[in-house]
Structures are given as C-alpha cells and as structure tokens.
Amino acid sequence: MSAIAGFPGLSQLLAWPTEHLTEAADHWEAIGGRSYGVANKVWHDALSIDWHGEAADTLRTATHTDMLTTSAAADQLHAAAKVARSGASDLYTARARMGYAVDDARTAGFDVAEDLSITDRFSGGSPVQLAARQAQAQTLAGDIRQRAAQLVGLDHQAAGKITAAVAGIRDTFPQNPTFGAPPRDNLLGIANCQDTDESVTMVIKVDTRTGSPDVPDGLQKGVITMFPLNGGSGVVELGPKWTWTPPWVNNYVPIN
C-alpha cells in the first residue's frame, strides 16, 4: 500500500502529546485563582484604611474596578482551562483509536510503516486468497487513514478553540498600570494644598500587633501613630520624645 501524504509519521501519531494541554489548564486555573485573590485582598485593604477624601475614594474605586477586571480574567482563564482539558481528552481518545487501528493491522499479519504504508507479511496462496488479503489491507489502511485524519483534525480544532478562549486576555491589564494622573500638589491624597511657608517633619509608626475589629475579613491594620519631630514650624517639645502638633498642620494639611 502507498504512503499517506500530509500526515505525520506513525511514531509521532502514536505518541501524540496531550500533557501540555492539561498542564496549561492547571497553570491557568492557578493563575486565575491567585490573581483574583490578590486583587480582592487589595480592594478589601483599601476599604479598611482609615482614610477619607477624594484620593481615598479614587483609590477604592480603582481597586474595586481592578478586582472586577481580574475576576473576569480569572473566569476567562478557568473557561480556557475547561476547553484545554476537553481537547486533551478528545486527543487522548483519538490517539488510542489510532493505536487500535495499527494493532488490528499488525494482528492480521500486516506491517505498518512509519509513512503509514502497509505491507502484507503473508506470501503465496491462491489468487482468491491474495485478492482477499488485498481487500483486507485496503480496509485496514482506510481505517488507519481515517484515525490519523481524526487525530490531526482534533488537534487543529483544540488549538483553535483554545486560541479563541484566551483571546484578549493579554490586553486585560495595561503594561504600565496607573490610577490616572494624580491631582496637582497631591501629597498623601491631598487634592489641594495651601503654601504657608511652614514645614514640619512627621514620623508615622504602625504597630501591627494590635488589630481593629472593624477591619473586613479579620485582617489587621494595626495602630497608626503620627507625630512631628522637634524643630518644625510651631512644634513644641513637651518632654523627651513628646511633641505637640501645631494647629496649622490640621488647618492646612487636612490628612483625614
């Protein structure tokens, strides 16, 4: 029997890979779950911050939008994983059927070459026997061709479905994400500042050992303490490591 043009070799067909699809599915599910978990936590953290004002609202809106966007991307990755697993299952079945067809030919006394050509190991016999063997060889060769075509076709279908399933996900997030242009004279979320020619150096300390019962999910933001260093405009040293914040800080630097 003549070789089958347009198909991979026999050894490649019998070892057609499927593991890459299941590995991709595992990876996509893990990435989707982990990405959503991070985005959701960032959003909850933004809600728990004791901070108010325009910049705080902008932060919370942006993190909520990011969480929804990430959720949609995670759903898409999970859907793509299902497509990949389905494709792997179809290919595994088609590869097995290809193997069965080759085994049938070999069991019947025919050799199947790398190029899918079939050679009869039986020699001699009457014209009737030879004709019957020739007919059997044609049937077996046709079955092998059909199985090979199904296997290659399913591989192309799986590739197309997976490409469609992950389409656009690369562009879900910008390469250099930002929350947009910050407000002019923005400092610690302050939209508008008034220059008084006064200055002060503040120290902010966070004690994460102490939690707050109003923080969502039982997370702990800790106790945040802020105080000015001695030497700033209007700062009064009341004692060792004990300073008094001048009123202008509260009047002109509205940190909420």
Secondary structure by P-SEA (a helix, b strand, c coil): cccccccccaaaaaacccaaaaaaaaaaaaaaaaaaaaaaaaaaaaaacccccaaaaaaaaaaaaaaaaaaaaaaaaaaaaaaaaaaaaaaaaaaaaaaaaaaaaaaaccccccccbbbbccccccaaaaaaaaaaaaaaaaaaaaaaaaaaaaaaaaaaaaaaaacccccccccccccccccccccccccccccccbbbbbbbbbccccccccccccccccbbbbbbcccccccccccccbbbbccccccccccc
